[in-house]
């Protein structure tokens, strides 16, 4: 049976493509500059592919293969922690 509607775009990956969490170079394509995962409407992935990409990115972040965020987010406008215990000179 033929589909009556046209697809909005041509998918770059087949439906059974495996997104490997051990390959951070290919996963950086789906992570924005701020460290957020690119939404499916921008990355042109189907719902099931987007779920697999998100799981692979999260797994590679847990294994420290991908950074959690951009470096400026980690150090920008953070208050320096001060110990509540007094010290003597």
Secondary structure, DSSP 8 states (H G I E B T S, - for coil): ---SS--SS--SS-TT----TT-HHHHGGGB-TTS-B--HHHHT--HHHHHHHHHHHHHHHHTTSS-SS-HHHHHTT------SS----
